[in-house]
Amino acid sequence: MAGIVSFGAYIPYYRLPRGVIGQMWGQPGGRGEKAVAGSDEDPVTMSVAAGLDCLKGIQTKTINALFMATTCSPYRERQCANIVANALDIPRASRNADFTNCLRAGTSAMLCALDAVKAGSLNKVLVTAADMRLGGAAGGDEQAFGDGSAALLFGNEKVAVEVEGSHTFSDDLCDFWRDGDDKFIRHWEDRFGREEGYLKIPAEAVEALLKKCNTAKGDIAKVCLYGANARVQATLGKKMGFKPEQLQNPLLDTVGDTGAALPLMILVAALEEAKPGDRILLVSYGNGSDAIMLRVTEEIKNLENRRGIKQHLNIKKTLNSYGRYLRWRDMISLAPAARPPAGAASMSAQWREHETAIPLYGVKCKQCGTPQLYLSQSSTRAHICLQCQARDDFEPYRFADKPGTVRSFSHDFLAGGIDPPATAAVVDFDGGGRGQFLMVDREPDECQVGMRVEMTFRQLRHTMGAHTYFWKCKPVRD
Amino acid sequence: MPGSIRNRVAILGMGCTRFGERWDASDADLIVDAAYQAFKDAGIGPEEVQAAWVGTSTGRTGMTISEPLRLQYIPVTRVENACATASDAFRNACYSVAAGIYDMVLAIGIDKFKDSGISGLGDGGTPGPSHSMIAESTPPRSFAMLATTYFAKYGLSYEEGKHMIGRVSWKSHQNGMRNKNAHFQGNVTMDQIINAPMVSWPLGLFDCCGVSDGCAAAIITTPEIAKARKKDPVFVKALQIAMAPRDGNFTQNFDFLHVEATVRAAERAYEEAGIKNPREEISMAEVHDCFSITEAVTMEDLRFSPRGKVRDDIENGFFDLDGKLPVQLDGGLKCFGHPIGASGLRMLYEMYLHLQGRADELLNPGFPSRQLPNPKLGLTHNLGGAPDGCAIFVGIVGLEGA
């Protein structure tokens, strides 16, 4: 039976307490905190992060589609799923697609992946969902919205979560929207969206699904119910006839409303606690509703080494500066930099180098066995071994999945950028090889020679409307 | 090596402009100033120059100098090798004389950065094709890596390490104060140095050299012509360039405690000049102190200090103007200034002045003499690039018998 073979998630390192936002505007701060993507993170990088978590121990060459869901694509035109697949080392013969423009994009991608796997046209499909919707300063969305991502691998073998059925209602009920030029979401009157939309449509989808699956509400271990507001979400759960303990925590107090990613993130949190045999009901909302009935199998026991939601919730740093958040989100006019602007990224060179730079491949010399990266401003492909000088006698060697140790570092206050200082580190990879990378999600005071780091895929620059991505390092925090 | 440059060419004359923020001068102004100082010092006119080499990181082609000097159709080669640019222009000019092709040539180095509108050198990126997929570094970041590892390896606390590298800069400021053509001539205290704002941790403002405008020039000729025209010409003893394979960021073999290309170039230069013990035999040196830690590490790479022991020599004043082996006698890059394409010839100029007993020509009024008593051999060193990969020049000049 087709279903979920593996899962993973990602929550950015920084958390902004809602009290800090409230204090800024003289408003009551909401409960808890929201996860805030770093200045160099976006749905592409967060999809890669969740994908890396999901694909631990899984051969990426066997994956033949990547569906990426987000309402915050960094591009209007350019397939982001390709960038994610490239970074995750998924082969070119992969049917990638972006699912976007709707909070149901995550569950829509799941259902498309499921159908393709069920039909046998695709063997393994990776679904990623990531969002980082921006709330205007001093508005309710600013406190509500958080950033995060999840990834689910669909397949036919070693299925950990079977899909028993689904039901979808599509409904052009327009309670919030953004047009092509809007930076922020616009809302119709709250009561309309709540009474005619959120409190009604998912309940209808769930009723139809329960009938279809011939399942009683009491047989469901956990209900993973999307909600933008904890109180209203609980109201809907109750209205649908579920007990409070059946409702999976919607992560709103700890992460925030992560849009299209939230239903999948709640599901991952539920799967981390699930026992074989558990039935899980997943319900999304946004211009309609998807309800999906899932059943956990024995295979779930093999997926325990993911960071998922549980560990990522604990890997965090409180961001006590609202100003720093505004700066990261380009929400405030900064003093102009006294530095020359970055040169434009070359599209032809990026295309030429994409098999090495984006999945972070170096080589291993077949003559002397030395693993090595080659990262220069004009090329990322080695020809001559740096150890034995043999020519073009290499096998590919991936560094993205190797942890390493910091050999040297510096905090650069001259380089400027959105979040100075820029910390750079020389990283000696476990198993050999070295590279120099920017370090993120670090406190300058904690950096030292010998510290352990891992690789993370981030934005590097933005020139001529194009984003350039590359790998950076960050402290290992398990 | 099949051949050696030792005593095969001589310096007939030199010139060097005041370095600094030359808002008053264009590159052409600086070129004419330095070149005509050199012509005058050599006792020649520009029409006697048979060929020229111009080092510059910002200029374009040989016309960088043939236009302002209105040189009349002689061959001019433009040289670029980062911070080793001027020294490499000098090296090529020397080789043309040693080869017997010419007997009166000009080597000149020029850069004018202060019209760029920024402090420092930008992102340090090299011009040319770039995919921009990897992060560009800044020079202080690249060299700070040496300090981080040096402190860690030798167990220096932050305070001890900062004091060691601060003492390097303090010494250069003491020397720069005495020099009327230096970019920075102010008196700076250790407290100011150590507590200055951070540029790239652990390097603060006074651990970094400035970026300057300036030009320096040399006239090179044969030993015979030099001796006929001048009583005390300075002879070239060694000229070495070592180009790193730029693998320091990619192999775990590199320790970020030394600069391998400096070691290689220095050993070849000592062999060429017949030097066994540089700590004893070299009278003075101008080295590439782009950052204080660079100078510290270079002292070990040149075998001026034993490996891991430079801190003792620095703190004991071994490299001070009145020390056993004075380094950065004119203030170095740190205080005399660093117009990249001119620096190598500026260093050579300082060695040349001391060897001829003329160092006090640049003495700031009211300061004690800066002339070394009886120097025999002077060493110059440039590092173009970063510790993980760079172009290194090591040259030695001296009096005829040295």
Boltz contact constraints between the chains, C-beta under 6 A:
constraints:
  - contact:
      token1: [A, 338]
      token2: [B, 118]
      max_distance: 6.0
  - contact:
      token1: [A, 340]
      token2: [B, 122]
      max_distance: 6.0
  - contact:
      token1: [A, 343]
      token2: [B, 132]
      max_distance: 6.0
  - contact:
      token1: [A, 345]
      token2: [B, 132]
      max_distance: 6.0
  - contact:
      token1: [A, 346]
      token2: [B, 131]
      max_distance: 6.0
  - contact:
      token1: [A, 349]
      token2: [B, 131]
      max_distance: 6.0
  - contact:
      token1: [A, 350]
      token2: [B, 131]
      max_distance: 6.0
  - contact:
      token1: [A, 350]
      token2: [B, 133]
      max_distance: 6.0
  - contact:
      token1: [A, 353]
      token2: [B, 131]
      max_distance: 6.0
  - contact:
      token1: [A, 357]
      token2: [B, 133]
      max_distance: 6.0
  - contact:
      token1: [A, 372]
      token2: [B, 250]
      max_distance: 6.0
  - contact:
      token1: [A, 373]
      token2: [B, 250]
      max_distance: 6.0
  - contact:
      token1: [A, 375]
      token2: [B, 134]
      max_distance: 6.0
  - contact:
      token1: [A, 377]
      token2: [B, 130]
      max_distance: 6.0
  - contact:
      token1: [A, 378]
      token2: [B, 129]
      max_distance: 6.0
  - contact:
      token1: [A, 386]
      token2: [B, 247]
      max_distance: 6.0
  - contact:
      token1: [A, 386]
      token2: [B, 250]
      max_distance: 6.0
  - contact:
      token1: [A, 386]
      token2: [B, 251]
      max_distance: 6.0
  - contact:
      token1: [A, 408]
      token2: [B, 145]
      max_distance: 6.0
  - contact:
      token1: [A, 408]
      token2: [B, 148]
      max_distance: 6.0
  - contact:
      token1: [A, 408]
      token2: [B, 149]
      max_distance: 6.0
  - contact:
      token1: [A, 408]
      token2: [B, 256]
      max_distance: 6.0
  - contact:
      token1: [A, 409]
      token2: [B, 148]
      max_distance: 6.0
  - contact:
      token1: [A, 410]
      token2: [B, 141]
      max_distance: 6.0
  - contact:
      token1: [A, 410]
      token2: [B, 144]
      max_distance: 6.0
  - contact:
      token1: [A, 410]
      token2: [B, 145]
      max_distance: 6.0
  - contact:
      token1: [A, 410]
      token2: [B, 200]
      max_distance: 6.0
  - contact:
      token1: [A, 410]
      token2: [B, 201]
      max_distance: 6.0
  - contact:
      token1: [A, 411]
      token2: [B, 201]
      max_distance: 6.0
  - contact:
      token1: [A, 412]
      token2: [B, 138]
      max_distance: 6.0
  - contact:
      token1: [A, 412]
      token2: [B, 141]
      max_distance: 6.0
  - contact:
      token1: [A, 412]
      token2: [B, 200]
      max_distance: 6.0
  - contact:
      token1: [A, 413]
      token2: [B, 198]
      max_distance: 6.0
  - contact:
      token1: [A, 413]
      token2: [B, 199]
      max_distance: 6.0
  - contact:
      token1: [A, 414]
      token2: [B, 138]
      max_distance: 6.0
  - contact:
      token1: [A, 414]
      token2: [B, 140]
      max_distance: 6.0
  - contact:
      token1: [A, 414]
      token2: [B, 199]
      max_distance: 6.0
  - contact:
      token1: [A, 414]
      token2: [B, 200]
      max_distance: 6.0
  - contact:
      token1: [A, 415]
      token2: [B, 138]
      max_distance: 6.0
  - contact:
      token1: [A, 424]
      token2: [B, 141]
      max_distance: 6.0
  - contact:
      token1: [A, 428]
      token2: [B, 252]
      max_distance: 6.0
  - contact:
      token1: [A, 434]
      token2: [B, 250]
      max_distance: 6.0
  - contact:
      token1: [A, 434]
      token2: [B, 251]
      max_distance: 6.0
  - contact:
      token1: [A, 434]
      token2: [B, 252]
      max_distance: 6.0
  - contact:
      token1: [A, 436]
      token2: [B, 249]
      max_distance: 6.0
  - contact:
      token1: [A, 438]
      token2: [B, 135]
      max_distance: 6.0
  - contact:
      token1: [A, 449]
      token2: [B, 152]
      max_distance: 6.0
  - contact:
      token1: [A, 468]
      token2: [B, 132]
      max_distance: 6.0
  - contact:
      token1: [A, 470]
      token2: [B, 133]
      max_distance: 6.0
  - contact:
      token1: [A, 470]
      token2: [B, 134]
      max_distance: 6.0
